[in-house]
Amino acid sequence: MKIAKNAVVSLRYDLTDADTGEQLEQVEDPISYLHGGYDGIFPLVEEALHGKATGDSVSVTLQPDDAFGEYEHELVEVEARSSFPEDITLGMQFEGAPEESDDEDFILYTVIEVGDDEVTVDGNHPLAGKTVTFNCTVTGVREATEEEVEHGHVHDEGDVHLH
């Protein structure tokens, strides 16, 4: 079966830094997404996979705007140390709204510096600002169930999923 709209596509992938060739992420266990504009994978990767079949491979270089976004310096914030738990450490993550935002969308902040009086957090994705190459091999293609299409995402075996 070839990849087309409303197909469930399974693949293994790795991400590399397009500038340095450094491997950023590698996934051995296949991931699955619903093909056809459901936002389950980067749009340019989905476009490159359209018409492919099990065993086919693609490699797509993605600019920051096509992947994890540009690095936004305004998403780095310095907060009072007293606003955080005593046992705070580098790499801890907290959900919050950007300062001076009336937007109700929360983002994930990562602690990047801990001082005696202040904590610096970064709301950017760790790969923001990077040009990455997405390399993948298709490990399976099947028709989506009516319920998967209706819900706009893949359901695990046994139809277990959360909404």
N, C-alpha and C positions, 0 to 999 in steps of 0.2 A: 504494500500500500504506500502510495506517495503522500507526502505531507500536504494537506489542504485545509481549508477552513473547517473548523469543528473536529479536527483530529487531535487526539492526545499524543503528544510527542515526548518521548523519554530520551535523555541524552546525558553523556558524561562531558564535563568541560573543564577547562582551566583558563585562568586569566593571567596575562603577562603585561608588564609595563612596556608599552610600545617603544618607549625611548631607551630603556636600559636592557630590556629582555628578561628582567627579573620576574620570576614566577610569583604572583601575588596570591593566587588561590588555585587549588586543584580539588575537584570533586570526583571521587571514585565511585560512590553509589549514585546511580542515575537519578536525575531530577526529572519531573514531568510537568508540562504546562499544556494549557488548552490553546491551540493555534487558531489565529484568526482575529487578532485585534483585541484580545481580552486583557492585555497588559500583564501577561505572565512572564514575559521575557523582553529584553530590549527590542524595540521595533526593527532596528536594522538587522539584528540577528534573526528575528522572525522572518523578515523579507528574504534573507539569504537561505534560510531553511526551506522556504516554500518550494514544493516540487521534489524535494529530496526524499530518500527512503532509508530504511534501516541499513546501517553500515556506512552511509555517506558521512563525510566530514566537511565542515566549513570553518573558515577563519575570517573574522571580521574585526577590523580596527575601528574602535569607537572613540571619537573625540569626547571631551568632558561633557558637553551638552547632550550627547547621545547616550551617556552612561550614568555616571554618578554626580554630574553637575560641576559647575565651576566652584572653586574654593571661595567662600564668602567670609571675609574677615570680620564682618559684623556679627557672625554667629559664634565668635569667640568672646566669652564674657568672663569678667572677674567678679566673684561674689564673696561676701563675707564668710569667713571660715565657720562662724557660728551657725550658718544656715545649713550645715552639713553634719552627718553623723560623726561621732568621735573617731570611728575606725575607718574613715575615708582613705582610699588608696588610689594611686594612679590607675587609670583604665576602668574604674567604676563608671557605671552609666546611670543617668537619671533622665526622666521624661519631664519636659517643661515647655513653656511658651517663650519665644524670644522676647527680650526686653522691648518695651515701647511697641508691643504688638497687641492689636485688638482682635487679632485672628485667633480662633479657638483651636487651630491645629497645633498639636504638640509635636515636638521633635525630640530626638534622643541626643542628649549631651554626654560627652565622654570627658572624664576628669583628666586633664593633661598636666596640671601642676598643682601641688599642695604646699602652701606656705603656712607660717605661723598664724597669720591674720586673714589670708585670702586663699581662695581656690579658683583656679582657672579651668573653665569648661569649654568644650568645642562642640558645636552643633552640626558641623560638617560631617558627611560620610567620610570614613577613613581614606577612601580612594577619590574623593572630590578633587578636581583639578588635573587628574591624570588621564592621559590618553592610554587606553588599554586595548589589548588584542584578546578577543574572545574566541578560543579554539574549542570546537566541540565535535563529537561523533554521535550520530543518532543510534540509539540502542533499541528503539521500538517505536512503532506508529500503530495506532488503533483508532477506530471511530469512537467519538465521545458518546456517552449516554445522553439521553434527552435531558436528564436532570443536571448533568454537568454543563451542558449548553445553557440550560435555563439559569443556572447559578453562576455561570461564567468562570468556572474553575474546575480543576481535576479533583475527583474524590478518591480517597485511598481505597485500597482493596477492602471489601466489606462495607463500603459506602460510609466510612467513618470520617466526619469532617466537622469543623466548627464554623459558625457564622457569627 
